[in-house]
């Protein structure tokens, strides 16, 4: 799978994996800060951003994509960081390839399966409701999303995925059909008997329910060196809600 990517800086490789409906562009600001000490790579995961599309979409495949990406770019001892869905990809990759990762950072994600919430359904059906044949401007699309997605930050996050195709039509960059067809796989847990016995940092938002104390007890079985940091005023998008505290947390771990 050919993955589009952005890269900044020089030094030890540092790979950042975005979450569901995200893309490399979401992490540019943090990548540039990290690039003072690392060569940062931000790939678009399959079916996202400018990477290739596929009908197949699950954590094993995405972890294999990252293995291929690391091999293609000759990355030695990379640090891997993933947020949300990207966090599960990072965990899957580290457990399957412990000798190919020097440190692991997971942002607001645990190993367990997640139930589809009413909001998850509301979100994906709102995206499916966008008819690009009828909606000719970004404003029309935003107004349509505004009817079902009240959170402006989430609307703006999704709107970043709209682009003009070569046929001069608006479209989603992510492969919405593949995501919808495989949405159950996205909410599946990571199950493994393997251990990744190297430094691991798990960061959670204090206002998020994605990582409970019980979740962390399970995490420590597979990641015995894991430490957990909570950023009090942050929600699920920790890095955006409390960017300075988030970067301070990374700096303390990376020293």
N, C-alpha and C positions, 0 to 999 in steps of 0.2 A: 504493500500500500504506500503510494507516494504521498508524503505529508508536506504541506506548505509550512514554512517556519520563518521566524524572525530571529536574528542573533545580534548580540551586543557585547562589547568588551573582549578582554583576553584573560586567560588563566584557567583554573580548574573548571570543567564543564558544570553548568547548573541548568537543569532542565525543568521547565515549569509547565504543568498540565492543567488546562482550564476545565471548567465545569460544563454541565449540560446547557445547550443553547449558547455557549460562550465561544470565544476564539482567541487567538494569540494577541489581538489588539487590546483586549481587556487588561493585559498584564504588562504593557509596554512601560508604564511609569515605574513600576516596581523593578522591572528588568533593568532599566537604565540605572537605577540606584544600586542594584546588585552588581552591575557591570564594572563598577570601580574596582572590584576584587575578583570577579569571575567572568568567564565567557558564558553568557546566558543564552539558552536556546528556548524559544517558545513555539512549539509546533501546534498547528491546528489538528485536533484529533479527527479521525475518520468521520465523514458525514457532517463536519463542521468547518466554518470558515472557508478557506480556499483549498482545503485538502480534497482528495478524491472521495467520491460517493460510492456506497456499496449497500446492497440489500441486507448484508450481514452486519450485526452491530451488537457486541457484547464485550465483557471485560477481558476475557481471554484473548479475543482478537485485537482489542486495543493495546493490551500489554505486548502482544506479538509485534504490533506496529511499532511500538517504542523500542523493542529489542532490535528491530530492523533499522530504525532511525539511528540508534546509538552505534550500531555496527557500520552503517553507511558513512557516518561522520567521524568514525574512529575516536569516539569519546571514551576516555579512560577515567575510571573512578568518578563518575558524575554524581553530583547531589541531585536527587529527584524530589520535586515538590509538586503536589497536586491539591487542587481545591475541589470539594464536592465530588462530582463524578470523576474528575481527574485525580482526586485523592484515592478513590478505589482502584483506578488504573495503576497509580503509583504503588499501592500496597500489593496488588496482584503481581506487578512486575518485580518488585523487591523480593517477594516470597519465592517467585519462580527463578529469579536470577540474583541470588544474594551476593555473588562475587562480582557483579557488575554495577553495584551501587555502593557509594561510600557513606552517604547519610540520606535519611528519608525524612521528609517533612509533609505532614498531612493537615490540611486546613478544613476544619469543621466537617468531618466525615468519620464515621465509624465503620466497622466491618459487617454490621448486621444488615438484614434486609429491611427495607422501609416500605410501609404501606402507602399506597397511592392515596393522597389526601384529596379532599374536595378541591383544594386550590390547584393541585397538580392537574386534575381533570379539567378544571376551569381554564387553566393556562393553555394546555395543548388544544382544547377545542376552540379557544379564542384564536389561536394561530391557524388552525384548519379552516376557520370561518373567513379568513382573508381571501378574497377572490381578486387575484391580480388582473384578471380580464376586465373587471369592473372598476377597480380602484387604480387610478392613474397617477396619483401623487402620494408622497410620503405623508402629507397632512391628512389625506383621506384615511390612510391606514392607521395613523396614530389616533384619529378620532374614533375609528372603529374599535381599536384596542382599549381606548379609554372607557368604553361602555362596559367592559367586563373585567379589566385589570385596573384596579384603583390606584395601585402603587406606582407613582410616576417613575421612580428609579428603575423598577422592573420593566416598565414600558420602554424607557430609554435604552436599557440593556438589550431588549429584544430588537428595537428599531435599528441598532447598530448592524444587525444582520441583513438589512435590506440593501440591495444594490441594483444597478442597472445592468441587465444582461447585454450581450452583443446584439441581440434583437431589439434593443432599446425598450425593454420591458422591465418593470420592477419584479423582484423575486427575492425569496429567502436564500441566504448563503448556505444555511444548514439544510440537510436532507430531511425535511419534515416527515415524509412518508416512512422512511426507514426508522426514524425515531419513534413514530407512532406505532409502527408494526412491531417494534422490539421494546416498547416501553416497560414491559414487565422485567426484561433483562436488566434495564437500567436501575431498577429498584431492588435487584437481587443483592444478596450479601456476598462477601468474600469468604470462602471456606477453604481451609488448608491445614495440613498437619505440619507444614514446614515452619521454620523460624527464621527470622531475619535478626541476627544477633549483632547489630551495629547501631550506632547512635540514631535515635528517632525522636522527632518532635511532633507532637499532636497539638494543634492550636484550635481552640473552640471559642465561639462567641458566647458571652455570658447571657445574651438574650435569645440564643438559639437552642433548640432542643435536639439537634442532630447528634450530639455526643454526650451521653449521660455518664455518671460515675460507673454504673454497671457496664456500659459499653467499654469503658477504658479497662476494666478488669479483664474483659475478653481480649482486648487489643494486646495487653501485656503477655498473654499466652503465646502469641505469634511474634510479638515484638518486645522481647524481655528488657531491652534497654530504653523503651519508650518513656518519655516524660510528657506530662500534660500541662499546658498553659491555657489559662482562661483570660480573655480580654473582656472585661465586664460590660462595657456599653455597646459591644458589637453584636450584630445579628449573624445570619448565615454568611453574608458577604463580608467577612471579618476584615479583609484587606482593603475594602472600600469604606467601611463604616468607621474604622479606627486605624487609618493607614500608618500613622506615626508609631502608635503602640505596637502594631503588627511588625513593622520594620525593626523596632527595638527588640522585639521578641526573637526575630530571626538573627539579629546581630549577636545577642547573648548566646544563642545556640551554636552559631557558626564560629565563634572565637576558638 
